[in-house]
């Protein structure tokens, strides 16, 4: 697969993945599609390696990208989670080795400086639900369904599911979701705070990409710093969180984008941010 309008390529990120389809929608917005529809976009080892490479590459070099939208191929599934057919018959050692790849991939995604929107187009079960939660926020189609089914398979969430779910829906609701393994609807996900916006099925990507375009129109240093500051706020006390916020804020005072933003406001025009 190739970008529609390829950015300058570096060694940081490739574009010819086997399980991911990358499409540059505009100068600063990238759409990533998990592309294994024949198995409900389940994550096999190859997809884990490619997701790890994608997010790690964006950590090193954003290549002009200011927002990423991730979705699943087809209209039935965002992702069914780990590929259980591939995992069938794995030794303990093989299972651990594969899971280490998934761990690195999900941590690289949460560390990605570029804002990430999950456009959940269908079922997001197990690791697929965890993958969606690792994005900065979620838009969901009405047909989408969510579940953390791991306890029904003799395992438990292992891609930050026990960390992200209580932060999104609260501890008691998270325990119910995780301990029962029961699916829930997109409407429930919205009501509980897991999903930011519910979209008509055929309007999901349009809506997610419109939001991505709005984010991409803002100053990229500002959005990256704000994203990091909000993430830190969930990990530390108020005073230390504010100390990080001020350090992040000070990073922007000497930028060209700060000058351009104020100049554009006073000239009553849209700013043209350059990320410097």
Residue, then its C-alpha position, 0 to 999 in steps of 0.5 A: x500500500x502507498x500513501x495517496x500523497x507520500x510525505x518525505x520518507x525516512x527510515x523512521x516509518x515505512x508505508x508498505x505494510x502487509x496488514x495495515x493500509x496507510x492513506x494520507x488524507x491531507x497534508x497533515x492527516x493520516x488514516x490507518x486501516x487494520x486490513x485483515x477483514x477476513x479474520x475481523x481484523x484480528x491482531x496477528x504477530x505481523x500486525x503487532x510488529x507493524x503497529x509497533x513500527x508505525x507508532x515507534x516511527x511517529x515517535x521519532x519523526x512525525x513527518x509533518x503529520x498532525x493527527x492520525x485516524x485508525x479504523x478497521x477494514x470492512x463494516x463488521x469489525x474494528x478488530x476482534x483482538x488477538x488472532x486466536x487461530x494463530x495462537x492455537x497450539x503456541x507454546x508458553x514461550x511463543x505466547x510470551x514472545x508474541x505478547x511482548x510485541x503487542x506490549x511494545x506496540x500498545x505502549x508505543x501507541x500511547x507514547x505517540x506524540x501525534x493525536x490519535x482518533x479511533x474510528x470504531x466501525x464495528x466490533x472491538x473485542x478483547x485486544x481490539x477494544x484495548x487498542x481503541x482505548x489506547x487512542x486519545x479518544x474514540x468515535x463509534x458507529x452505531x453498529x459498533x460493539x465493545x467487550x473485554x472478553x479475555x476472562x472468558x478465554x482463561x486470560x485477562x486484559x494485557x494491553x492496558x485494558x485494566x488501566x484505560x477502562x477504569x479511567x474512562x468509565x470509572x472503577x465499578x463499571x470497569x470491573x463489571x465490564x472486565x469480570x463479566x466479559x459481556x459485550x456492550x453497545x455503542x450507545x452504552x459506550x457513549x453513556x458510560x464515557x468510553x466513546x466521545x461521539x456516536x455516528x451514523x454507520x456511513x458517516x463515521x469516517x467522515x466525522x472522525x476525519x473532520x475532527x482530525x482536520x480541525x486538530x491538524x489546523x491547530x499549532x502542532x507543537x501546541x497539540x503535542x504538548x497539550x496531549x502530553x500534559x493531559x496524559x501526565x495529569x492522570x498519573x500525578x497529583x495536581x501540583x506536579x501536574x501543573x508544574x509539567x503543564x507550565x514547562x510544556x507551556x513555556x516550550x511554546x513561548x519562543x516558537x514561530x507558531x505562537x507569533x503567527x497565532x497572535x498575528x493572525x488573530x489581530x489580522x483577522x485571518x486563519x493562522x498558518x502554523x509550521x510546527x516551529 
